[in-house]
Structure formats: structure tokens, C-alpha cells
Amino acid sequence: MSNDLPQNTLELRSLVISDGTLELSLREAPVPVPAANEVLVRVEASPINPSDLGVLIAGADMSAATVAGTPERPTVTAPMGPGALAGLSARVDKALPVGNEGAGTVVAAGSSPAAQALLGKTVGIAGGGMYSQYRLVDASACLVLPEGATAKDGASSFVNPLTALGMLETMRSQGHSGLVHTAAASNLGQMLVKLCLADGIPLVNIVRTADQEQLLRSLGAVHVCNTSSPSFPADLVAALKETSATLAFDAIGGGTLTSQILNGMEEAANATAVVYSRYGSAVHKQVYIYGSLDTGPTVLTRSFGMAWGVGGWLLTPFLASAGAETLGRLRARVAAELTTTFASSYTREVSLAGMLRPDAFNSYLRRATGEKFLVTPQVVP
Amino acid sequence: MSNDLPQNTLELRSLVISDGTLELSLREAPVPVPAANEVLVRVEASPINPSDLGVLIAGADMSAATVAGTPERPTVTAPMGPGALAGLSARVDKALPVGNEGAGTVVAAGSSPAAQALLGKTVGIAGGGMYSQYRLVDASACLVLPEGATAKDGASSFVNPLTALGMLETMRSQGHSGLVHTAAASNLGQMLVKLCLADGIPLVNIVRTADQEQLLRSLGAVHVCNTSSPSFPADLVAALKETSATLAFDAIGGGTLTSQILNGMEEAANATAVVYSRYGSAVHKQVYIYGSLDTGPTVLTRSFGMAWGVGGWLLTPFLASAGAETLGRLRARVAAELTTTFASSYTREVSLAGMLRPDAFNSYLRRATGEKFLVTPQVVP
């Protein structure tokens, strides 16, 4: 263990109290000592992903949040909405660490050769609790970043890259040959554009603004449909006919877009049908909902025959079912293309304390496409 | 070919005319001659299933139907609703035969031993065009009814029995251990109650009236939830907890019941959870929509985590994917249990001409649970 390590590490914690209050605060904890196959990572960069916000906020009403404490140790308190405690019993009164992924420098290592080999390396890591100055992880969980890559380059080397690659794996394993992606201008969406271009996979990108369309076209995207355009319904069907895409990944969830995509796929499938079928086309049409930018109900107007499915899709169970060999292949591709295909961009950097300022959380809680926060735990406000 | 066969056979046809009119009528056609491996079946009984009504009516507005012609040869005309022609282009101006399944006597056979062996037998058949006095089918498509069984006993020996058995096969192949069924008091639902009792599979039956609940309990059903009862939400969750059923087959489709079932399954799965998961339980919850008693939108309030799916389920693709060996096993069980497990009951019998009388079609188009028509093509008129 290096002598220049501090004794304590600062960590962000999210606590749902049984009286119906959310409390976000920073806590000090002793810097842990690695076991034989573990390494200690000094976390230098960690993104705020939509998937982090659920653990962080737990459905509290942040418009009623108040901030107390000092600038270095702020404490945010917010009321849980009516009924928000339901389903949270397993986390009530436990201060949870937050932050799915991050990157930093290995500053201490256990005795195993695998752990020792990582000393001094810049690595990407995942597994939660990354909004922290130091994080202990298993040596095998580290993705060694390519020469010259910074912690900021590697901060988002798990969730978005593996999600994009997982979408392609899912497409291939389920026999589809093209993809549809909503909220397509996100960092993840941009990765998917580059991946599909590289792999020759037809991709229909659905965005909400002309600027987003322009951004994706500048990356080489061929099919971009803008929901704010009056021609969106026709554009979508035309793109589905041209691509024969029968699998969509939807980050929005609520509303009618899922249904519209399925109906468009059905229209595309029937465009060449010559025999009438009471049950619609036999082509299987699938939408996976992997995010919930709209938490309202999903409304399905079933004019898309009987060969269809809608379901949830999550990275963790996908990786579990994909197996170690596939995961190894995907991680190797992430490392090789970290600063090209899988490059992320951030619009704002905040310290751990900075995450708890209203101007910060009011911004990252909006989940606006194109806006992305990077947490820098080593910066002390 | 037997000499006492008539020269012509009477068939019901459904014609969507390009001017936006539906026309239902009876047509005479020459009685066909079997090829080597074919048999000619004198159709004596054929049910009107919900799955027949789509081909028969094609979305026309039957409340505005008019009947012309003679009592022996009625012709029903009805306007197609606005937009109803969309998606029907492949059937416009083609007079389609109707009737998925039926039973009758083999009255002529081709030269092959398999065909000859069927002469004089009472058989169940499927494949469409059963609202007809004579139907040519491949010998291999015939299900020979057990000794003593009548054509009426065997009229429904395909769609409902194989659907019920297909639900159990799907449950087993997808790793579930219990079932939920909506519209559970139907003929199909009653078969499912008996099958699940015989096979030891926990089944949650969802019905709409106290009478239907009583009917299913008289068959031995353990879990029956009545949507018209004030305690339905609690009853459903309790039954899902007791059965751990994670697969539902829903005949209704529209509305919020699918969502309610998924949320109930999630509540049951979380009842024993000790570790908080932002994404809900890892237990996969699935609803297959196999009917559309409510053609309105399916509204999903996604409080059921991320491990879920909703999709269409149809008998024909299930049988195609199940393979010949499985189909043979299922058909053998249908034959063996035709008058017990798979017994159907009918509330009314009509001739081919009788199908086209307003008091008949106004009744069978309501698709009321517990009401079931049997067509008897040999009865004139």
C-alpha cells in the first residue's frame, strides 16, 4: 500500500429514510486495503448515466429539495412522493453507494500477479459505488485502457459501449438484420451509429430535433427520422421499408412510439405481401424497452398482427446470458476503439460535492439528450 | 368415388368488394375428386370460433347489414367501416372460404393405403373452408376420432385442444411453472382447467362473473379471480403469490388487464426479495396476447421492473416451431381425451344458411363467453 494514500475516502451516499425522506450526502470512510486479487482504484472520472438516477433519487420529489451543510459537505433532503416508499422496503434506512462505472489509476494492489500487473495502470471499472474517491475492485473487473487514454476517456467504457454492442449481439442472436433506435442522439446512440456503419447494419435513428438529426448525419447516419417533423410517420415507414429493420431498442418507454414502430414494421412487412392473412404478417417484430425517459404508460395500438413482442432489456442480464467468451470479445473491442467508436462527450464536470448543488441536479435530472455530466471525485470543491 | 355423392357442394364464402362492401353468401361448387393421398370428408359439424370471425366479417359494420335472397340462399351485405379496406388489399374481390376446423365422415378416398384406410371413418379436420358440405383434405391431416365419438364430439378437436396444450408446452419450454388465463370460462378455458389439474400445474383463472367463477370451481379450479368483484386486485395478487405463475395467456388484449397481471406477478416476486434492485425483480414475467376480445389499445403501466415481455401468440406458428413429434404427441392426447378433457359444448346449432340470418350473426358476433355456435352443413336450411 502506497504511503501517500490518504487514510479516508469521500463517498456519495443515497439514503431513503423510513419517514419518507431522501437524503443525499458525502461520507468519509477508511480507504480499504486490497485482498490478494483486488486492486484499489483512485477514481478520477465517472459519468452520470440515466441508469444511475434511479438509485440516486429513488423517485423523490427533487423540486422540493433543500440543501444544508457546508459547500464541502452539502446534504440534500427531499420528500418522497406519496406511495414512493412502496417497493423500496429493501433499501429503506440503508445509505447506498451510487455510480455504476468510472475510471482511474490503480494505486494499490493485492499480492496476486494479476493484481500486481495493474499497479499504475489507468483502468475502466464498473460495479457501483463509483461516486467515490477510492474504489476497491477485483483485478479481473478492470479494463486496462489503451496507451495514452485518460481516465476521462475511459469513464464510460462499460455501460454505453456494452449496451450498444449488446444490442447488436441481441439482433444477431434473434435473427434480425436491422435495428431501430430511439433517443438516438445520445452518447449511446452515437456509438450505435458508428458501430452499425462499421458492421454494415441498417439502422433507423429516431430523434426529436433537427439539430440532433444534423448531428447524426454528420456521423454518417443514413436513416434519421425526426419526431418533430410533420413527415415523421411517412419518414419512419419509408426507413423501415428500406432497412427491413424488425428489432427496435427504445429508451423512452412511455407513450405511443413503441406502437408506432411496430405498426410501421408491419406496414413494411405487408408492402410485399400477396396472400391475405387474418393475423397479419408472419414477420416477427420486436421492441425492447431499455430506458424510461417517459415513465407514463406504454400504449400499444395492435394493428401489427400477431407476430410481435415488447419487453424489457437490461445490460446486466444480457451479459450474464452472453457468457464469458462473448463478454471478453466485447470488452476487447471497447478497449481497441475506446477513443473512436466509443468516445463519449460531456457537457459539464462536477465534483462529488458539486453533484449535490441545485444547479447541477436540476440539470442532470432533466435527462436531456446531448447533456451529460462527468463526476470528478478527486476535485475537492 | 361413391355413386350416392351429390355432384355439387354448398360452401359459405366471404367477399370484400373493392367498393367497400362485405358480401356473405352460399355458393355451389362441384364436389372435388380426391388425389392419391387425399380424402373427401362430408362435413357434419364445425364450430364458430373467435378466430373464424376475422375472415368472415373482415371488420365490416354488421349493425348495418342487410339480408337479401331466399331462405335457402341468403346473401348478407354490410358496409366496411372507414379505413377497414386498409390492410385487406390481398383479399379484396376474392371470395374466401371460411371455417377453421370441423368433423365428418370420410366418403371418398384416393388410391393410397393411408387414404383408403380412412374410408367410412369419422375424422376431425382443420385447414380452413369448413363451412362447406364437402371438404377435400390430405389423409395425414385427419384425426381419427375414438370409437363412438360423433362428428359433433370432434368438431372442435384442433383449435381449442391444441391451443390449450400449446399453452402448456410453451410454459414448459420457457421455464415457467404456473399459468394465468383470462376469459377463463370459455370452452378453451375449461379445457385448460382440466389439463392443469391432470398435470399438476397451478393455474390462475380470471373471469368476469360469479356464474363463471362457479362453473370453473365446479370443474375443480382452485384459483378463480372475478374482475367484477371489488376484491379482484387483492385476489389476483394473492393467487399469483400462491401459484408463482409468471406466464399468462390473455384473450382480451385491450385495456389494462395485461399490465395488472404483470404488476401482480412483480409484486408476488418481490414479496420475498431482500436485496433492493433499482430494476425490479429478476424474475421474467410474460403475457402472451392470443385473442382480441377488446380491440382497444393495450395500456402498460410499467411498474413491473425490466424482466418482462408482452407479445402475440398464435397456434399455427407454435405448431410449426414445435415440430412433427410434438404435434403427434399432442394430437394423440386430444384423440384419447376427446370426450373428457377436450369436450366442447354448444349453445346453438345452425345450418350454412342459418349462419347468415341476423338473429344468428348478431348473436355469435358478440363473442360472449359461454355462448358457442355449431354449424351443421348437412342440415338444409
HADDOCK unambig.tbl for C-alpha pairs under 7 A between the chains (distance, minus, plus):
assign (segid A and resid 54 and name CA) (segid B and resid 278 and name CA) 6.27 0.50 0.50
assign (segid A and resid 55 and name CA) (segid B and resid 278 and name CA) 6.08 0.50 0.50
assign (segid A and resid 88 and name CA) (segid B and resid 276 and name CA) 6.88 0.50 0.50
assign (segid A and resid 90 and name CA) (segid B and resid 274 and name CA) 5.65 0.50 0.50
assign (segid A and resid 90 and name CA) (segid B and resid 275 and name CA) 5.54 0.50 0.50
assign (segid A and resid 90 and name CA) (segid B and resid 276 and name CA) 4.63 0.50 0.50
assign (segid A and resid 91 and name CA) (segid B and resid 276 and name CA) 5.42 0.50 0.50
assign (segid A and resid 274 and name CA) (segid B and resid 90 and name CA) 5.58 0.50 0.50
assign (segid A and resid 275 and name CA) (segid B and resid 90 and name CA) 5.52 0.50 0.50
assign (segid A and resid 276 and name CA) (segid B and resid 88 and name CA) 6.89 0.50 0.50
assign (segid A and resid 276 and name CA) (segid B and resid 90 and name CA) 4.63 0.50 0.50
assign (segid A and resid 276 and name CA) (segid B and resid 91 and name CA) 5.40 0.50 0.50
assign (segid A and resid 278 and name CA) (segid B and resid 54 and name CA) 6.30 0.50 0.50
assign (segid A and resid 278 and name CA) (segid B and resid 55 and name CA) 6.09 0.50 0.50
assign (segid A and resid 296 and name CA) (segid B and resid 301 and name CA) 6.88 0.50 0.50
assign (segid A and resid 297 and name CA) (segid B and resid 299 and name CA) 6.17 0.50 0.50
assign (segid A and resid 297 and name CA) (segid B and resid 300 and name CA) 5.19 0.50 0.50
assign (segid A and resid 297 and name CA) (segid B and resid 301 and name CA) 4.50 0.50 0.50
assign (segid A and resid 297 and name CA) (segid B and resid 302 and name CA) 6.55 0.50 0.50
assign (segid A and resid 298 and name CA) (segid B and resid 299 and name CA) 5.78 0.50 0.50
assign (segid A and resid 298 and name CA) (segid B and resid 300 and name CA) 4.95 0.50 0.50
assign (segid A and resid 298 and name CA) (segid B and resid 301 and name CA) 6.58 0.50 0.50
assign (segid A and resid 299 and name CA) (segid B and resid 297 and name CA) 6.17 0.50 0.50
assign (segid A and resid 299 and name CA) (segid B and resid 298 and name CA) 5.77 0.50 0.50
assign (segid A and resid 299 and name CA) (segid B and resid 299 and name CA) 4.63 0.50 0.50
assign (segid A and resid 299 and name CA) (segid B and resid 300 and name CA) 6.36 0.50 0.50
assign (segid A and resid 300 and name CA) (segid B and resid 297 and name CA) 5.19 0.50 0.50
assign (segid A and resid 300 and name CA) (segid B and resid 298 and name CA) 4.95 0.50 0.50
assign (segid A and resid 300 and name CA) (segid B and resid 299 and name CA) 6.36 0.50 0.50
assign (segid A and resid 301 and name CA) (segid B and resid 296 and name CA) 6.89 0.50 0.50
assign (segid A and resid 301 and name CA) (segid B and resid 297 and name CA) 4.51 0.50 0.50
assign (segid A and resid 301 and name CA) (segid B and resid 298 and name CA) 6.58 0.50 0.50
assign (segid A and resid 302 and name CA) (segid B and resid 297 and name CA) 6.55 0.50 0.50
assign (segid A and resid 306 and name CA) (segid B and resid 312 and name CA) 4.56 0.50 0.50
assign (segid A and resid 306 and name CA) (segid B and resid 313 and name CA) 6.38 0.50 0.50
assign (segid A and resid 306 and name CA) (segid B and resid 314 and name CA) 6.82 0.50 0.50
assign (segid A and resid 307 and name CA) (segid B and resid 312 and name CA) 5.56 0.50 0.50
assign (segid A and resid 308 and name CA) (segid B and resid 311 and name CA) 5.33 0.50 0.50
assign (segid A and resid 308 and name CA) (segid B and resid 312 and name CA) 5.47 0.50 0.50
assign (segid A and resid 309 and name CA) (segid B and resid 309 and name CA) 6.81 0.50 0.50
assign (segid A and resid 309 and name CA) (segid B and resid 310 and name CA) 5.60 0.50 0.50
assign (segid A and resid 309 and name CA) (segid B and resid 311 and name CA) 3.91 0.50 0.50
assign (segid A and resid 309 and name CA) (segid B and resid 312 and name CA) 6.50 0.50 0.50
assign (segid A and resid 310 and name CA) (segid B and resid 309 and name CA) 5.59 0.50 0.50
assign (segid A and resid 310 and name CA) (segid B and resid 310 and name CA) 5.20 0.50 0.50
assign (segid A and resid 310 and name CA) (segid B and resid 311 and name CA) 6.05 0.50 0.50
assign (segid A and resid 311 and name CA) (segid B and resid 308 and name CA) 5.33 0.50 0.50
assign (segid A and resid 311 and name CA) (segid B and resid 309 and name CA) 3.92 0.50 0.50
assign (segid A and resid 311 and name CA) (segid B and resid 310 and name CA) 6.05 0.50 0.50
assign (segid A and resid 312 and name CA) (segid B and resid 306 and name CA) 4.57 0.50 0.50
assign (segid A and resid 312 and name CA) (segid B and resid 307 and name CA) 5.57 0.50 0.50
assign (segid A and resid 312 and name CA) (segid B and resid 308 and name CA) 5.48 0.50 0.50
assign (segid A and resid 312 and name CA) (segid B and resid 309 and name CA) 6.51 0.50 0.50
assign (segid A and resid 313 and name CA) (segid B and resid 306 and name CA) 6.39 0.50 0.50
assign (segid A and resid 314 and name CA) (segid B and resid 306 and name CA) 6.82 0.50 0.50
